[in-house]
C-alpha cells in the first residue's frame, strides 16, 4: 500500500468562519453542458457544501496516467469528514480494479470500507477517468453513482477526461427526477435512460462543491 499526503500526513480542516470567505476557497463552476439544466417548479433540496482540493484531482490524474496512456479507465473513492455542516474531502482511495477503455470495476471493496471506517469518514463520491472519451456520465456511471447518492445526498462524481476541452466535470443525479429514474431502472450494461417527468436532465453539474487550497488530504493506492 502506498500512501501519499499533501501537504502533511495529518488531516485538517479550514478554520471555522473562513470556509466560503477565504480567497483560497472557490466554487467549482463550469460552462458548457450545464446548459444541460432545465427549470423545475419543484424546490430543490438544500445540500451541504463540499470542499475538495484541486491538487487531489491533479494527483489522481497523475496516478492514472499509466492506465490513461493504455486507454484504460481508473477509478477511486472520495471520503470526507463532516465539520459544522460542511463536508471536507480528505481521503482518496484507489482500490484494486479491473479496467477497460470504457469501464472500471473496483475489487476488494472491503479494504475501502476499512479505511473509511477507521477514520469515521463519509463516502461522498468517486472519481474516474475517460481516457479517450468526452466528459460526461455514461449509463453505467449513473448506476454506479446512484449507490453513492442514495446514501449521501451530497455525493458527487468527478469525470476526468484528458482529451476533452473541459478536462473534468463534477456531476450529480438530479433529485428527485434522476434519482427516481435510476431507482426504477433494472437494466445493466450501457443503455439509454428516459428523461425525468419534471423536465430536468437525469444528471447535472454540482453547484455546492468548492475548491479549497488549504485542505490537506491522503491518497491510498491499493492497486
C-alpha positions as CSV (number, residue, x, y, z in Angstrom):
1,X,0.0,0.0,0.0
2,X,1.4,3.4,-1.0
3,X,0.2,6.5,0.9
4,X,0.8,9.9,-0.5
5,X,-0.1,13.0,1.5
6,X,-0.2,16.8,0.9
7,X,1.0,18.9,2.5
8,X,1.4,16.7,5.5
9,X,0.3,13.3,6.8
10,X,-2.3,14.8,9.2
11,X,-5.8,15.6,8.3
12,X,-7.1,19.1,8.8
13,X,-10.0,21.4,8.1
14,X,-10.3,25.1,7.3
15,X,-10.8,27.2,10.3
16,X,-14.4,28.0,11.1
17,X,-15.7,31.2,9.6
18,X,-13.3,31.0,6.6
19,X,-14.9,28.3,4.5
20,X,-16.7,30.4,2.0
21,X,-15.0,33.8,2.6
22,X,-11.3,32.9,2.2
23,X,-9.7,33.8,-1.2
24,X,-8.3,30.3,-1.2
25,X,-11.8,28.8,-1.5
26,X,-13.6,29.0,-4.8
27,X,-16.8,27.4,-6.1
28,X,-16.3,24.9,-8.9
29,X,-18.2,26.3,-11.8
30,X,-18.5,25.0,-15.4
31,X,-19.6,26.5,-18.6
32,X,-21.0,24.5,-21.5
33,X,-23.2,21.4,-20.9
34,X,-24.6,22.9,-17.7
35,X,-27.0,24.3,-20.1
36,X,-28.0,20.6,-19.5
37,X,-30.0,22.2,-16.7
38,X,-33.8,22.5,-17.0
39,X,-36.0,24.7,-14.9
40,X,-38.2,23.0,-12.3
41,X,-41.2,24.3,-10.4
42,X,-40.2,21.9,-7.5
43,X,-38.0,23.4,-4.8
44,X,-34.6,21.7,-4.7
45,X,-33.3,20.1,-1.6
46,X,-30.8,22.1,0.3
47,X,-27.4,20.3,0.1
48,X,-24.5,20.9,2.4
49,X,-21.3,22.4,0.9
50,X,-18.4,20.1,0.0
51,X,-14.8,21.2,-0.2
52,X,-12.1,19.4,-2.2
53,X,-8.5,20.1,-3.0
54,X,-7.8,20.7,-6.7
55,X,-4.4,19.2,-6.0
56,X,-6.1,15.9,-5.1
57,X,-7.7,15.8,-8.5
58,X,-4.4,16.6,-10.2
59,X,-2.6,13.9,-8.2
60,X,-5.3,11.4,-9.2
61,X,-4.8,12.3,-12.8
62,X,-1.1,11.7,-12.5
63,X,-1.6,8.3,-10.7
64,X,-4.0,7.3,-13.5
65,X,-1.6,8.4,-16.3
66,X,-0.2,4.9,-17.0
67,X,-3.7,3.5,-17.5
68,X,-4.7,6.5,-19.5
69,X,-1.9,6.0,-21.9
70,X,-3.1,2.4,-22.4
71,X,-6.7,3.7,-22.9
72,X,-7.8,2.1,-19.6
73,X,-10.1,3.7,-17.1
74,X,-9.0,4.3,-13.5
75,X,-11.4,4.9,-10.5
76,X,-11.2,5.9,-6.9
77,X,-13.4,6.7,-3.9
78,X,-13.6,10.1,-2.3
79,X,-14.1,10.2,1.5
80,X,-14.8,13.2,3.7
81,X,-15.4,14.2,7.3
82,X,-18.3,16.4,8.3
83,X,-17.5,19.6,10.4
84,X,-20.1,22.2,11.2
85,X,-22.4,21.2,8.3
86,X,-19.6,21.1,5.7
87,X,-18.0,18.0,4.1
88,X,-14.2,18.2,3.6
89,X,-12.8,15.6,1.2
90,X,-9.6,14.4,2.9
91,X,-9.1,10.9,1.5
92,X,-8.8,9.4,-1.9
93,X,-8.8,5.6,-2.0
94,X,-7.8,3.9,-5.3
95,X,-8.8,0.3,-4.9
96,X,-7.6,-2.8,-6.8
97,X,-9.6,-2.7,-10.0
98,X,-10.2,-4.3,-13.4
99,X,-10.4,-1.8,-16.2
100,X,-11.2,-1.5,-19.9
101,X,-11.4,1.5,-22.2
102,X,-14.9,2.3,-21.0
103,X,-15.4,0.7,-17.7
104,X,-13.7,0.3,-14.3
105,X,-14.7,-2.3,-11.7
106,X,-13.4,-1.9,-8.1
107,X,-12.2,-5.1,-6.4
108,X,-11.8,-5.9,-2.7
109,X,-14.1,-3.1,-1.6
110,X,-13.8,-4.2,2.0
111,X,-10.4,-2.5,2.0
112,X,-12.0,0.8,1.0
113,X,-14.7,0.4,3.7
114,X,-12.0,-0.3,6.3
115,X,-10.1,2.9,5.6
116,X,-13.3,4.9,5.8
117,X,-14.5,3.3,9.0
118,X,-11.1,3.7,10.7
119,X,-11.3,7.5,10.1
120,X,-15.0,8.0,10.6
121,X,-15.3,9.2,7.0
122,X,-18.4,9.6,4.7
123,X,-18.2,8.1,1.2
124,X,-19.2,11.4,-0.5
125,X,-18.3,10.5,-4.1
126,X,-15.9,8.9,-6.6
127,X,-13.6,9.9,-9.4
128,X,-12.8,8.2,-12.6
129,X,-11.2,8.8,-16.0
130,X,-12.5,8.7,-19.5
131,X,-9.1,8.1,-21.3
132,X,-10.3,8.7,-24.8
133,X,-13.9,9.8,-24.4
134,X,-15.6,13.1,-23.6
135,X,-16.6,14.5,-20.2
136,X,-20.0,13.0,-19.4
137,X,-21.7,10.4,-17.3
138,X,-22.4,7.1,-19.1
139,X,-25.4,5.0,-18.2
140,X,-23.1,2.7,-16.2
141,X,-21.6,5.7,-14.5
142,X,-25.1,6.8,-13.5
143,X,-25.9,3.4,-11.9
144,X,-22.6,3.5,-10.0
145,X,-23.2,7.0,-8.8
146,X,-26.8,6.2,-7.6
147,X,-25.3,3.9,-5.0
148,X,-23.4,6.8,-3.6
149,X,-26.1,9.5,-3.8
150,X,-28.8,7.3,-2.2
151,X,-26.6,7.0,0.9
152,X,-25.3,10.6,0.9
153,X,-27.4,13.2,-0.9
154,X,-24.3,15.5,-1.4
155,X,-22.4,12.7,-3.2
156,X,-20.8,13.7,-6.5
157,X,-18.9,12.1,-9.3
158,X,-15.8,13.6,-10.9
159,X,-15.1,12.6,-14.5
160,X,-11.5,13.3,-15.7
161,X,-11.3,13.4,-19.5
162,X,-7.9,14.4,-20.8
163,X,-9.0,14.6,-24.4
164,X,-12.0,16.8,-23.7
165,X,-11.7,20.6,-23.8
166,X,-13.3,20.9,-20.3
167,X,-10.8,18.3,-18.9
168,X,-13.1,17.4,-16.0
169,X,-16.6,17.7,-14.7
170,X,-18.3,17.3,-11.3
171,X,-21.7,15.8,-11.5
172,X,-24.7,14.5,-9.5
173,X,-28.1,13.0,-10.3
174,X,-31.0,15.4,-10.3
175,X,-33.3,14.9,-7.3
176,X,-36.0,13.7,-7.5
177,X,-36.0,13.2,-11.3
178,X,-32.7,11.5,-12.0
179,X,-32.8,9.6,-8.7
180,X,-36.2,8.1,-9.5
181,X,-35.1,7.1,-13.0
182,X,-32.1,5.2,-11.7
183,X,-34.0,3.7,-8.7
184,X,-36.6,2.2,-11.1
185,X,-34.1,1.0,-13.7
186,X,-33.1,-2.7,-13.6
187,X,-31.0,-2.7,-16.8
188,X,-27.3,-3.4,-16.8
189,X,-24.5,-2.5,-19.2
190,X,-24.8,0.5,-21.5
191,X,-28.3,1.5,-22.2
192,X,-30.4,4.7,-22.6
193,X,-32.4,6.3,-19.8
194,X,-35.6,8.2,-20.4
195,X,-35.9,11.8,-19.3
196,X,-37.4,12.6,-15.9
197,X,-41.0,13.7,-16.0
198,X,-40.2,17.0,-14.3
199,X,-38.4,18.2,-17.4
200,X,-34.9,18.2,-15.9
201,X,-32.0,16.1,-17.2
202,X,-31.0,12.8,-15.4
203,X,-27.8,14.4,-14.1
204,X,-26.3,17.9,-13.8
205,X,-23.2,19.8,-12.7
206,X,-22.8,20.3,-8.9
207,X,-23.2,23.8,-7.5
208,X,-22.3,23.0,-3.9
209,X,-18.7,21.8,-4.5
210,X,-15.8,24.2,-3.7
211,X,-12.1,24.0,-4.5
212,X,-10.2,24.6,-1.2
213,X,-6.4,25.1,-1.5
214,X,-6.0,24.9,2.3
215,X,-7.3,21.3,2.5
216,X,-4.9,18.5,3.4
217,X,-5.5,15.0,2.1
218,X,-4.3,11.5,1.9
219,X,-4.2,9.1,-1.0
220,X,-4.3,5.3,-0.6
221,X,-3.3,3.5,-3.7
222,X,-4.2,-0.1,-3.1
223,X,-3.6,-1.5,-6.6
